[in-house]
Amino acid sequence: MAACLATGKTIITNSAREPEIVDLQNMLNKMGAKVKGAGTDVIEIEGVKKLKDVSYNIMPDRIETGTFLCMAAMTGGNIKIKGIHTNHITPVIHKLEETGCKFKIEKNDIEIQAPKRLKAVDIKTMPYPGFPTDMQSIFATALTTAKGSSMIVENLFENRYKYTQELIRMGAKITIEGKTAVIKGVRKLYGANVKATDLRGGAALVIAGIAAKGNTRIENIEYILRGYDKFDQKLRNLGVDIKIVNESRI
């Protein structure tokens, strides 16, 4: 974004390849910028003097889509999500299929039918188009009640297992060693008072609370609300008994 109005050419190497970067390039170019290479690890920007106003529809949120799919998977649900790009979440769909979930995909809609209990799977997070690190905690939560033991390897970020301590308070059996998490599935999680430590970890705790027996209270929900629009309202539309007590708790 800064390079769009800089003098001369800027080259960004080792850049992220996620579809959000391509979407940003498309919007900036519509505004008059000269950007090329988004979706690869080298992006070139030729600076221009000014940008113009435009109207632009941003791409669907693939992590929000994955969040609701994992939520349905963990609770044995059947939901349909409209207006998405399934090719953006292919690794998530494939892993959910390994757990026993069935899918119906029609153009930009996806419907998931989850089994009564998921089967354990192994996951390794990778740069796009591999399994997204932002789905790691959310998928791991769904696996806490799966049949068998699952292994997750976090290859992109350190200290991204903080949420597991909160899940353990709810009855999950998780062991962390370095960048690897081993999850031994249990029959049931139980409601508890827990704290969100980050955006995706917070969403994971919401999913755990929906599936758990009893009431769950989540603190520090400002993390969650930063990344999910009208999250509680969408969940209530799905039949979840959830409410925001105040700005720092669910």
GIRA-V387443 format. One record per helix or strand of 2 or more residues. SS is the DSSP state (a for helix, b for strand). FROM is the first residue (numbers start at 1). TO is the last residue. If there is no record, write none. Layout:
ss->SS from->FROM to->TO
ss->SS from->FROM to->TO
This chain:
ss->a from->3 to->5
ss->b from->9 to->13
ss->a from->19 to->30
ss->b from->34 to->36
ss->b from->42 to->46
ss->a from->62 to->74
ss->b from->78 to->81
ss->a from->86 to->98
ss->b from->102 to->106
ss->b from->109 to->113
ss->b from->122 to->125
ss->a from->133 to->143
ss->b from->149 to->153
ss->a from->163 to->169
ss->b from->173 to->177
ss->b from->180 to->184
ss->b from->193 to->195
ss->a from->199 to->211
ss->b from->217 to->219
ss->a from->222 to->227
ss->a from->231 to->237
